[in-house]
Amino acid sequence: MFDVYLNHKRDLLVVRQGSSMPLGDTSGRWQKRKRRVANVSDEIKSTVQRQGYYMRKRSELKTN
């Protein structure tokens, strides 16, 4: 399972359940979603395994 955090800009941060936030002093801007996520995409899962977290800015979601 994974914990999902969003910030005021709606950026996305995914970490393994129970893991600490990797961003240190900027962690005050992130809010944890109340619902945990059981399944994520293969891209997110592999990045969390490698780095310990997955972060994506909302601007990366926009398509031209």
Phi and psi in radians as a Rosetta constraint file:
Dihedral C 1 N 2 CA 2 C 2 CIRCULARHARMONIC -2.281 0.35
Dihedral N 2 CA 2 C 2 N 3 CIRCULARHARMONIC 2.601 0.35
Dihedral C 2 N 3 CA 3 C 3 CIRCULARHARMONIC -1.755 0.35
Dihedral N 3 CA 3 C 3 N 4 CIRCULARHARMONIC 2.402 0.35
Dihedral C 3 N 4 CA 4 C 4 CIRCULARHARMONIC -2.040 0.35
Dihedral N 4 CA 4 C 4 N 5 CIRCULARHARMONIC 2.311 0.35
Dihedral C 4 N 5 CA 5 C 5 CIRCULARHARMONIC -2.102 0.35
Dihedral N 5 CA 5 C 5 N 6 CIRCULARHARMONIC 2.547 0.35
Dihedral C 5 N 6 CA 6 C 6 CIRCULARHARMONIC -2.219 0.35
Dihedral N 6 CA 6 C 6 N 7 CIRCULARHARMONIC 2.566 0.35
Dihedral C 6 N 7 CA 7 C 7 CIRCULARHARMONIC -1.892 0.35
Dihedral N 7 CA 7 C 7 N 8 CIRCULARHARMONIC -3.070 0.35
Dihedral C 7 N 8 CA 8 C 8 CIRCULARHARMONIC -1.126 0.35
Dihedral N 8 CA 8 C 8 N 9 CIRCULARHARMONIC -0.354 0.35
Dihedral C 8 N 9 CA 9 C 9 CIRCULARHARMONIC -1.615 0.35
Dihedral N 9 CA 9 C 9 N 10 CIRCULARHARMONIC 0.052 0.35
Dihedral C 9 N 10 CA 10 C 10 CIRCULARHARMONIC 1.208 0.35
Dihedral N 10 CA 10 C 10 N 11 CIRCULARHARMONIC 0.451 0.35
Dihedral C 10 N 11 CA 11 C 11 CIRCULARHARMONIC -1.244 0.35
Dihedral N 11 CA 11 C 11 N 12 CIRCULARHARMONIC 2.750 0.35
Dihedral C 11 N 12 CA 12 C 12 CIRCULARHARMONIC -1.979 0.35
Dihedral N 12 CA 12 C 12 N 13 CIRCULARHARMONIC 2.373 0.35
Dihedral C 12 N 13 CA 13 C 13 CIRCULARHARMONIC -2.335 0.35
Dihedral N 13 CA 13 C 13 N 14 CIRCULARHARMONIC 2.202 0.35
Dihedral C 13 N 14 CA 14 C 14 CIRCULARHARMONIC -2.115 0.35
Dihedral N 14 CA 14 C 14 N 15 CIRCULARHARMONIC 2.257 0.35
Dihedral C 14 N 15 CA 15 C 15 CIRCULARHARMONIC -2.325 0.35
Dihedral N 15 CA 15 C 15 N 16 CIRCULARHARMONIC 2.805 0.35
Dihedral C 15 N 16 CA 16 C 16 CIRCULARHARMONIC -1.106 0.35
Dihedral N 16 CA 16 C 16 N 17 CIRCULARHARMONIC 2.569 0.35
Dihedral C 16 N 17 CA 17 C 17 CIRCULARHARMONIC -0.988 0.35
Dihedral N 17 CA 17 C 17 N 18 CIRCULARHARMONIC 2.242 0.35
Dihedral C 17 N 18 CA 18 C 18 CIRCULARHARMONIC 1.532 0.35
Dihedral N 18 CA 18 C 18 N 19 CIRCULARHARMONIC -0.137 0.35
Dihedral C 18 N 19 CA 19 C 19 CIRCULARHARMONIC -1.352 0.35
Dihedral N 19 CA 19 C 19 N 20 CIRCULARHARMONIC 2.666 0.35
Dihedral C 19 N 20 CA 20 C 20 CIRCULARHARMONIC -1.408 0.35
Dihedral N 20 CA 20 C 20 N 21 CIRCULARHARMONIC 2.802 0.35
Dihedral C 20 N 21 CA 21 C 21 CIRCULARHARMONIC -1.306 0.35
Dihedral N 21 CA 21 C 21 N 22 CIRCULARHARMONIC 2.330 0.35
Dihedral C 21 N 22 CA 22 C 22 CIRCULARHARMONIC -1.451 0.35
Dihedral N 22 CA 22 C 22 N 23 CIRCULARHARMONIC -0.036 0.35
Dihedral C 22 N 23 CA 23 C 23 CIRCULARHARMONIC -1.652 0.35
Dihedral N 23 CA 23 C 23 N 24 CIRCULARHARMONIC 0.076 0.35
Dihedral C 23 N 24 CA 24 C 24 CIRCULARHARMONIC 0.997 0.35
Dihedral N 24 CA 24 C 24 N 25 CIRCULARHARMONIC -1.980 0.35
Dihedral C 24 N 25 CA 25 C 25 CIRCULARHARMONIC -1.246 0.35
Dihedral N 25 CA 25 C 25 N 26 CIRCULARHARMONIC -0.278 0.35
Dihedral C 25 N 26 CA 26 C 26 CIRCULARHARMONIC -1.580 0.35
Dihedral N 26 CA 26 C 26 N 27 CIRCULARHARMONIC 0.053 0.35
Dihedral C 26 N 27 CA 27 C 27 CIRCULARHARMONIC -1.154 0.35
Dihedral N 27 CA 27 C 27 N 28 CIRCULARHARMONIC -0.322 0.35
Dihedral C 27 N 28 CA 28 C 28 CIRCULARHARMONIC -1.169 0.35
Dihedral N 28 CA 28 C 28 N 29 CIRCULARHARMONIC -0.344 0.35
Dihedral C 28 N 29 CA 29 C 29 CIRCULARHARMONIC -1.533 0.35
Dihedral N 29 CA 29 C 29 N 30 CIRCULARHARMONIC -0.185 0.35
Dihedral C 29 N 30 CA 30 C 30 CIRCULARHARMONIC -1.659 0.35
Dihedral N 30 CA 30 C 30 N 31 CIRCULARHARMONIC 2.434 0.35
Dihedral C 30 N 31 CA 31 C 31 CIRCULARHARMONIC -2.075 0.35
Dihedral N 31 CA 31 C 31 N 32 CIRCULARHARMONIC 2.302 0.35
Dihedral C 31 N 32 CA 32 C 32 CIRCULARHARMONIC -1.362 0.35
Dihedral N 32 CA 32 C 32 N 33 CIRCULARHARMONIC 2.351 0.35
Dihedral C 32 N 33 CA 33 C 33 CIRCULARHARMONIC -1.224 0.35
Dihedral N 33 CA 33 C 33 N 34 CIRCULARHARMONIC 2.537 0.35
Dihedral C 33 N 34 CA 34 C 34 CIRCULARHARMONIC -1.230 0.35
Dihedral N 34 CA 34 C 34 N 35 CIRCULARHARMONIC -0.521 0.35
Dihedral C 34 N 35 CA 35 C 35 CIRCULARHARMONIC -1.667 0.35
Dihedral N 35 CA 35 C 35 N 36 CIRCULARHARMONIC 2.322 0.35
Dihedral C 35 N 36 CA 36 C 36 CIRCULARHARMONIC -1.465 0.35
Dihedral N 36 CA 36 C 36 N 37 CIRCULARHARMONIC 2.727 0.35
Dihedral C 36 N 37 CA 37 C 37 CIRCULARHARMONIC -1.905 0.35
Dihedral N 37 CA 37 C 37 N 38 CIRCULARHARMONIC 2.257 0.35
Dihedral C 37 N 38 CA 38 C 38 CIRCULARHARMONIC -1.533 0.35
Dihedral N 38 CA 38 C 38 N 39 CIRCULARHARMONIC -0.679 0.35
Dihedral C 38 N 39 CA 39 C 39 CIRCULARHARMONIC -2.144 0.35
Dihedral N 39 CA 39 C 39 N 40 CIRCULARHARMONIC 2.428 0.35
Dihedral C 39 N 40 CA 40 C 40 CIRCULARHARMONIC -2.308 0.35
Dihedral N 40 CA 40 C 40 N 41 CIRCULARHARMONIC 2.972 0.35
Dihedral C 40 N 41 CA 41 C 41 CIRCULARHARMONIC -1.166 0.35
Dihedral N 41 CA 41 C 41 N 42 CIRCULARHARMONIC 2.816 0.35
Dihedral C 41 N 42 CA 42 C 42 CIRCULARHARMONIC -1.066 0.35
Dihedral N 42 CA 42 C 42 N 43 CIRCULARHARMONIC -0.628 0.35
Dihedral C 42 N 43 CA 43 C 43 CIRCULARHARMONIC -1.073 0.35
Dihedral N 43 CA 43 C 43 N 44 CIRCULARHARMONIC -0.833 0.35
Dihedral C 43 N 44 CA 44 C 44 CIRCULARHARMONIC -1.155 0.35
Dihedral N 44 CA 44 C 44 N 45 CIRCULARHARMONIC -0.761 0.35
Dihedral C 44 N 45 CA 45 C 45 CIRCULARHARMONIC -1.054 0.35
Dihedral N 45 CA 45 C 45 N 46 CIRCULARHARMONIC -0.789 0.35
Dihedral C 45 N 46 CA 46 C 46 CIRCULARHARMONIC -1.201 0.35
Dihedral N 46 CA 46 C 46 N 47 CIRCULARHARMONIC -0.632 0.35
Dihedral C 46 N 47 CA 47 C 47 CIRCULARHARMONIC -1.177 0.35
Dihedral N 47 CA 47 C 47 N 48 CIRCULARHARMONIC -0.696 0.35
Dihedral C 47 N 48 CA 48 C 48 CIRCULARHARMONIC -1.119 0.35
Dihedral N 48 CA 48 C 48 N 49 CIRCULARHARMONIC -0.674 0.35
Dihedral C 48 N 49 CA 49 C 49 CIRCULARHARMONIC -1.144 0.35
Dihedral N 49 CA 49 C 49 N 50 CIRCULARHARMONIC -0.695 0.35
Dihedral C 49 N 50 CA 50 C 50 CIRCULARHARMONIC -1.303 0.35
Dihedral N 50 CA 50 C 50 N 51 CIRCULARHARMONIC -0.900 0.35
Dihedral C 50 N 51 CA 51 C 51 CIRCULARHARMONIC -1.709 0.35
Dihedral N 51 CA 51 C 51 N 52 CIRCULARHARMONIC -0.410 0.35
Dihedral C 51 N 52 CA 52 C 52 CIRCULARHARMONIC 1.662 0.35
Dihedral N 52 CA 52 C 52 N 53 CIRCULARHARMONIC -0.159 0.35
Dihedral C 52 N 53 CA 53 C 53 CIRCULARHARMONIC -2.777 0.35
Dihedral N 53 CA 53 C 53 N 54 CIRCULARHARMONIC 2.885 0.35
Dihedral C 53 N 54 CA 54 C 54 CIRCULARHARMONIC -2.328 0.35
Dihedral N 54 CA 54 C 54 N 55 CIRCULARHARMONIC 2.242 0.35
Dihedral C 54 N 55 CA 55 C 55 CIRCULARHARMONIC -2.275 0.35
Dihedral N 55 CA 55 C 55 N 56 CIRCULARHARMONIC 2.386 0.35
Dihedral C 55 N 56 CA 56 C 56 CIRCULARHARMONIC -2.428 0.35
Dihedral N 56 CA 56 C 56 N 57 CIRCULARHARMONIC 2.303 0.35
Dihedral C 56 N 57 CA 57 C 57 CIRCULARHARMONIC -1.416 0.35
Dihedral N 57 CA 57 C 57 N 58 CIRCULARHARMONIC 2.593 0.35
Dihedral C 57 N 58 CA 58 C 58 CIRCULARHARMONIC -1.050 0.35
Dihedral N 58 CA 58 C 58 N 59 CIRCULARHARMONIC -0.603 0.35
Dihedral C 58 N 59 CA 59 C 59 CIRCULARHARMONIC -1.099 0.35
Dihedral N 59 CA 59 C 59 N 60 CIRCULARHARMONIC -0.415 0.35
Dihedral C 59 N 60 CA 60 C 60 CIRCULARHARMONIC -1.268 0.35
Dihedral N 60 CA 60 C 60 N 61 CIRCULARHARMONIC -0.313 0.35
Dihedral C 60 N 61 CA 61 C 61 CIRCULARHARMONIC -1.402 0.35
Dihedral N 61 CA 61 C 61 N 62 CIRCULARHARMONIC -0.436 0.35
Dihedral C 61 N 62 CA 62 C 62 CIRCULARHARMONIC -1.183 0.35
Dihedral N 62 CA 62 C 62 N 63 CIRCULARHARMONIC 2.379 0.35
Dihedral C 62 N 63 CA 63 C 63 CIRCULARHARMONIC -1.885 0.35
Dihedral N 63 CA 63 C 63 N 64 CIRCULARHARMONIC 2.563 0.35
